[in-house]
Amino acid sequence: MRTGKAIVSAAAALALMGSVPVATASSAASVEDAPHLVPTLGINGATLYGVSQRPGGALWDMKVDYNLNFTRFDQTNQFQFQSWCDIWEQDSDDDDLVKRGRHANINAVNQSRTATFSVRSSDIDTELGGEEIYARCFVRNMETGTQPSSYSTRIQISP
């Protein structure tokens, strides 16, 4: 135990002098001393569905389902989170953000969520031919800043 503290102290001193990054000194000690406390957060199962064009063709309705799985670490520490989904259109170069979803403040409780969107056809129609759209869902730990995301499969539509 003394050896571990001495190593951490030496690493901290080196970090202050600029020889070792601060993150190396602190994270090496905490992971080694308590590997079961390293937080991981899961977001999975993003599914884009219910994509339908309204009569007249000016709007599209879309729904996204996704699951949030929090660790015991997140739940025990009662971290606050934000969750949201965005709709994207795939391009050959850079994908286009079509519609940003509303951010919801949530607690660290495993849950299934649904986001609904109404999107203008003109926002989706970014290139000649059909469009491939998908959802990207996020969850952000407001204290640590970690922000995993999940992608849905792409759906081909013709606006």
ChimeraX attribute file (.defattr): number of C-alpha atoms within 10 A of each C-alpha:
attribute: neighborCount
match mode: 1-to-1
recipient: residues
	/A:1	7
	/A:2	7
	/A:3	8
	/A:4	12
	/A:5	11
	/A:6	11
	/A:7	14
	/A:8	19
	/A:9	14
	/A:10	13
	/A:11	21
	/A:12	20
	/A:13	15
	/A:14	15
	/A:15	17
	/A:16	12
	/A:17	10
	/A:18	10
	/A:19	11
	/A:20	14
	/A:21	14
	/A:22	15
	/A:23	10
	/A:24	13
	/A:25	19
	/A:26	15
	/A:27	13
	/A:28	12
	/A:29	16
	/A:30	13
	/A:31	12
	/A:32	11
	/A:33	12
	/A:34	9
	/A:35	10
	/A:36	10
	/A:37	13
	/A:38	13
	/A:39	12
	/A:40	13
	/A:41	19
	/A:42	16
	/A:43	22
	/A:44	18
	/A:45	17
	/A:46	25
	/A:47	21
	/A:48	24
	/A:49	17
	/A:50	12
	/A:51	16
	/A:52	14
	/A:53	19
	/A:54	12
	/A:55	8
	/A:56	6
	/A:57	12
	/A:58	13
	/A:59	19
	/A:60	18
	/A:61	15
	/A:62	18
	/A:63	18
	/A:64	24
	/A:65	19
	/A:66	24
	/A:67	18
	/A:68	20
	/A:69	16
	/A:70	18
	/A:71	16
	/A:72	16
	/A:73	16
	/A:74	21
	/A:75	14
	/A:76	9
	/A:77	9
	/A:78	12
	/A:79	15
	/A:80	16
	/A:81	22
	/A:82	17
	/A:83	21
	/A:84	20
	/A:85	29
	/A:86	20
	/A:87	24
	/A:88	20
	/A:89	23
	/A:90	20
	/A:91	13
	/A:92	5
	/A:93	6
	/A:94	8
	/A:95	13
	/A:96	15
	/A:97	17
	/A:98	21
	/A:99	18
	/A:100	14
	/A:101	17
	/A:102	14
	/A:103	15
	/A:104	12
	/A:105	13
	/A:106	15
	/A:107	17
	/A:108	22
	/A:109	15
	/A:110	14
	/A:111	13
	/A:112	14
	/A:113	14
	/A:114	14
	/A:115	17
	/A:116	16
	/A:117	19
	/A:118	15
	/A:119	17
	/A:120	17
	/A:121	16
	/A:122	12
	/A:123	15
	/A:124	25
	/A:125	17
	/A:126	17
	/A:127	10
	/A:128	7
	/A:129	9
	/A:130	13
	/A:131	19
	/A:132	17
	/A:133	23
	/A:134	24
	/A:135	31
	/A:136	22
	/A:137	27
	/A:138	21
	/A:139	24
	/A:140	20
	/A:141	19
	/A:142	13
	/A:143	9
	/A:144	10
	/A:145	10
	/A:146	14
	/A:147	16
	/A:148	15
	/A:149	18
	/A:150	18
	/A:151	21
	/A:152	20
	/A:153	15
	/A:154	16
	/A:155	15
	/A:156	13
	/A:157	15
	/A:158	12
	/A:159	18
